[in-house]
Structure formats: C-alpha cells, structure tokens
Amino acid sequence: MADRILGAPDRLSGPGAVSVAPMGQTVEMGPLLIVITLLVVIPLAVIITGAVMAVLLGHSLRKEGEYRNEGSELTELNV
C-alpha cells in the first residue's frame, strides 16, 4: 500500500500514469489533455481567429468604400 502514494507511478498502467484518484485508481494524463484541447483550446482559437478576420475585413471594406465614394455628396450624410 506504500507504493500507492499520491503522485507515484502505477506499475500496472503505462509509464505516464499518475495515481491521483483514491483507492489505487489511476488517471491517464494523455486523454485528459486531449479532452481539454478539444473542449477549450480549439473553440477559443476558432473564436479569436474569426474575430480577427472580422476586424480585418471590416476595416478593409470601410477603407474601400471611402475610396470609391470619395467626393460624393452622400458621404457627408453618413453619421
């Protein structure tokens, strides 16, 4: 029972297994990292990338609209 100390490697599991659960159960860190990546990191990356692309596209379209309509009397009506 002394080899089942919290954080000690388990002999029956893989080399990366760390005993963090009670009663001698082990939790593999690899699948846990994959789940965290799939549920947190990838969605955040997609949201941030979409926001950056929206800013760049909006800025580009605004500048193009100002350039194409330069000198028009309608641009003075914009608020």
ZIGIFEN-V37477 format. One record per pair of residues at least 12 apart in sequence whose C-alpha atoms are under 10 Angstrom apart, sorted by the first residue. I is the first residue (numbers start at 0). J is the second residue. If there is no record, write none. Layout:
i->I j->J
i->I j->J
//
This chain:
i->0 j->22
i->0 j->23
i->2 j->18
i->2 j->23
i->3 j->17
i->3 j->18
i->3 j->19
i->3 j->21
i->3 j->22
i->3 j->23
i->3 j->24
i->3 j->25
i->4 j->17
i->4 j->18
i->4 j->19
i->4 j->21
i->4 j->23
i->5 j->17
i->5 j->18
i->5 j->19
i->5 j->20
i->5 j->21
i->5 j->23
i->5 j->25
i->6 j->18
i->6 j->19
i->6 j->20
i->6 j->25
i->7 j->19
i->7 j->25
i->8 j->25
i->9 j->23
i->9 j->24
i->9 j->25
i->9 j->26
i->11 j->25
i->12 j->24
i->12 j->25
i->12 j->26
i->12 j->27
i->13 j->27
i->14 j->27
i->15 j->27
i->15 j->28
i->15 j->29
i->16 j->28
i->16 j->29
//
